[in-house]
C-alpha cells in the first residue's frame, strides 16, 4: 500500500499540478474556468426549473469572481509596465499603438474592477448608482482592451503571408553538410520563432473572440444569454489554462 501511495503522490502529473497551482496566474486561470462553468451550469439548471441547485452554482460563480478580483489587485501596474515596454520596442507602428492601447485598456478595466471589489466587500461605500456606473465602466474598458487586442492580432495575421513565404524560403534553402551546421541551426531557430509567433497570435485571437462577448454584454452593447457567456468564457479559460500549464512545466 505504501508503494502504491508513493507512486500516486509522487506521480509526475501530481508534481506538475502542484507546480501549476503554485503560481498565482495558474490558480486564476483554473478558478476562471470553474467560474464560467458554474455560470453556464446555473443557467442550464434554471432552464430546467431547478432553482435551488442553480442557486448553489450561481453563488459559486459569484464568490469565485470576488476571489479572482482580490488576486488581480496588483495587475494594473503590470499592464502599465507592459504598455511602457511596448512603446519602447521597434516594430510596425500600428502594432505598437494597438498593443499600448490594449494594455492601457486593461489597466483601466482592472483599476475600476478593484474599486468594484472594494465596494462589494464594503471596504469602501458607494451609492448604488455610482457602483453600477463603475461596474459598467469596468466592462467598457475591458471591451476596449479586447477590441485593440483583436485589431493587433489581425495586423499580425496580415504578415502571415510574408512569414509563410520566408518560412518556405528558409526550408527551400536548407542544405545539408557538416560545413553548414551553423547555418542549419540558425534556420531552424528562425523557423521555430516564426511558428511560435504564429501560434501565439492565433491563440490570443481565439481567446479574444470568445471573451469579447462578455464585456460587450456587461456594458449593455449586446444581450447574450448567461449560458452562451458561460461556454465562451469556459473555452477561453481552458485555452489559458493550457498555455500556463505548458509555460510552468517547461513545455512548448
GIQUIPE-V394059 format. One record per backbone hydrogen bond with DSSP energy under -1.0 kcal/mol. NH is the residue of the N-H (numbers start at 1). CO is the residue of the C=O. Records with the same first field share a line. If there is no record, write none. Layout:
NH=CO, CO
//
This chain:
5=1
6=2
7=3
8=4
9=5
10=6
11=8
15=11
16=12
17=13
18=14
19=15
20=16
21=17
22=18
23=20
27=23
28=24
29=25
30=26
31=27
32=28
33=29
34=30
35=31
36=32
37=33
38=34
39=35
40=36
41=37
42=38
43=39
44=40
45=41
46=42
47=43
49=46
50=45
51=49
54=50
55=51
56=52
57=53
58=54
59=55
60=56
61=57
62=58
63=59
64=60
65=61
66=62
67=63
68=64
69=65
70=66
71=67
72=68
73=70
75=72
79=75
80=76
81=77
82=78
83=79
84=80
85=81
86=82
87=83
96=92
97=93
98=94
99=95
100=96
101=97
102=98
103=99
104=100
105=101
106=102
107=103
108=104
109=105
110=106
111=107
112=108
113=109
114=110
115=111
116=112
117=113
118=114
119=115
120=116
121=117
122=119
123=118
124=118
131=127
132=128
133=129
134=130
135=131
136=132
137=133
138=134
139=135
140=136
141=137
142=138
143=139
144=140
145=141
146=142
147=143
148=144
149=145
150=146
151=147
152=148
153=149
154=150
155=151
156=152
157=153
158=154
159=156
160=157
163=159
164=160
165=161
166=162
167=163
168=164
169=165
170=166
171=167
172=168
173=169
180=177
181=178
184=180
185=181
186=182
187=183
188=184
189=185
190=186
191=187
192=188
193=189
194=190
195=191
196=192
197=193
198=194
199=195
200=196
201=197
202=198
203=199
204=200
205=201
206=202
207=203
208=204
209=205
210=206
211=207
212=208
214=211
216=212
217=213
218=214
219=215
220=217
221=216
222=216
229=225
230=226
231=227
232=228
233=229
234=230
235=231
236=232
237=233
238=234
239=235
240=236
241=237
242=238
243=239
244=240
245=241
246=242
247=243
248=244
249=245
251=246
//
